[in-house]
């Protein structure tokens, strides 16, 4: 599913496009107006939600611009922290069974959060939340491509590969895979676009 203002939605599609060209084209959408995070979301950036399973493995991908290895790792970690907040709030963390996923998109811009909420059965566990009593992550990888003109990080694309075991009335393994696109604003890194697919993993 690809979602940012004015785009089409494609649930079956995974990432095939050149990531850095996408970031170059979209990194100018940085803050102001609808891109500002709602006050309620700004207050949720403290302790991460407790989750079951493994922590994310963070990798540095391609870098457009002059950015050294050490600062690139630091920036990638900051970006991954925002993505992790979404993965925990939407899929892995919290108590189950539940039906409320109203806080599933921390770190998203206002418009991106609205788009994600409309597609909550894919962007969160909304569809299965009442049928399960637990979620355990068995694969959790975030690879971060960075755009750093003149050595200053301005945009990022985080490639997500999350595999979760669902337990309860519904027993299965799902994979959430794709990318989220982030820009740097005064309040930190913000998700403003996403291209995510979800499917059941068979034969595990």
Residue pairs with C-beta under 8 A, 6 or more apart in sequence:
1 9
1 10
1 11
1 13
1 119
1 122
1 123
1 178
1 194
1 195
1 196
1 197
2 8
2 9
2 10
2 13
2 193
2 194
2 195
3 9
3 112
3 115
3 116
3 119
3 193
3 194
3 195
4 26
4 112
4 115
4 181
4 192
4 193
4 194
5 111
5 115
7 193
9 119
10 195
11 122
11 197
12 197
13 195
13 197
14 177
14 178
14 195
14 197
15 159
15 178
15 179
15 195
19 61
19 62
19 145
19 157
19 159
19 179
20 62
20 64
20 145
20 147
20 157
22 157
22 181
23 64
23 145
23 147
23 155
23 156
23 157
23 181
24 64
24 147
24 155
26 155
26 181
26 183
26 192
26 193
27 147
27 154
27 155
27 183
29 35
29 183
29 192
30 154
30 183
30 184
30 185
31 183
31 185
31 186
31 187
31 190
34 109
34 110
34 111
35 109
35 110
35 111
35 183
35 185
35 190
35 192
36 109
36 110
36 185
36 187
37 107
37 108
37 109
37 110
37 185
37 187
37 190
38 110
38 113
41 106
41 107
41 108
41 113
42 187
44 85
44 103
44 106
45 85
45 106
45 107
45 188
48 84
48 85
48 88
48 93
49 85
49 88
49 89
49 93
49 94
50 93
51 88
51 92
51 93
51 135
51 137
52 92
52 134
52 135
52 136
52 137
53 92
53 135
53 136
53 137
53 138
53 140
53 164
53 165
54 137
54 138
54 139
54 140
55 140
56 80
56 83
56 84
56 87
56 140
56 141
56 142
57 140
57 141
57 142
58 76
58 77
58 80
58 142
58 143
58 144
59 76
59 141
59 142
59 143
59 144
60 69
60 72
60 73
60 76
60 143
60 144
60 146
61 143
61 144
61 145
61 146
61 157
61 159
62 145
62 146
63 72
63 145
63 146
63 148
64 145
64 146
64 147
64 148
64 149
65 146
65 147
65 148
65 149
65 150
65 151
65 152
66 148
66 150
66 151
67 75
67 146
67 148
67 151
67 153
72 146
72 148
75 144
75 146
75 148
75 153
75 156
76 144
76 146
76 156
78 188
78 189
79 142
79 144
79 146
79 156
79 158
79 182
79 189
80 142
80 144
80 158
82 107
82 182
82 188
82 189
82 190
82 191
83 107
83 142
83 158
83 160
83 180
83 191
84 142
85 106
85 107
86 104
86 105
86 106
86 107
86 108
86 180
86 191
87 93
87 137
87 140
87 160
87 162
87 176
88 94
89 101
89 103
89 104
89 105
89 106
89 124
90 101
90 104
90 105
90 123
90 124
90 125
91 124
91 125
91 135
91 137
91 162
91 164
91 176
92 135
92 136
92 137
92 140
92 162
92 164
96 125
96 129
96 132
96 133
96 134
96 135
96 168
97 129
97 130
97 131
97 132
97 133
97 168
98 129
98 130
99 126
99 129
99 130
101 120
101 124
101 125
101 126
101 129
102 117
104 116
104 117
104 120
104 123
104 124
104 126
105 112
105 113
105 116
105 117
105 123
105 124
105 191
107 188
107 189
107 190
107 191
108 116
108 190
108 191
108 192
109 190
109 191
109 192
111 192
112 190
112 191
112 192
112 193
112 194
115 194
116 123
116 124
116 194
117 123
120 126
120 127
121 127
122 196
122 197
122 198
123 194
123 196
125 132
125 135
128 166
128 170
131 168
131 169
131 170
132 166
132 167
132 168
132 169
132 170
133 167
133 168
133 169
134 166
134 167
134 168
135 164
135 165
135 166
135 167
136 164
136 165
136 167
137 162
137 163
137 164
138 163
138 164
138 165
138 173
139 161
139 162
139 163
139 175
140 161
140 162
140 163
141 159
141 160
141 161
141 162
142 158
142 159
142 160
142 161
143 158
143 159
143 161
144 156
144 157
144 158
144 159
145 156
145 157
145 158
145 159
146 153
146 155
146 156
147 153
147 154
147 155
147 156
148 154
153 184
154 183
154 184
155 181
155 182
155 183
155 184
156 181
156 182
156 183
156 184
156 189
157 179
157 180
157 181
157 182
158 179
158 180
158 181
158 182
159 178
159 179
160 176
160 177
160 178
160 179
160 180
160 196
161 175
161 176
161 177
162 175
162 176
162 177
163 173
163 174
163 175
163 176
163 201
164 173
164 174
164 175
164 176
165 172
165 173
166 172
166 173
166 174
172 200
172 201
173 200
173 201
173 204
174 198
174 199
174 200
174 201
175 198
175 199
175 200
175 201
176 196
176 197
176 198
177 196
177 197
177 198
178 194
178 195
178 196
178 197
179 194
179 195
179 196
180 191
180 193
180 194
180 195
180 196
181 191
181 192
181 193
181 194
182 189
182 190
182 191
182 192
183 189
183 190
183 192
184 190
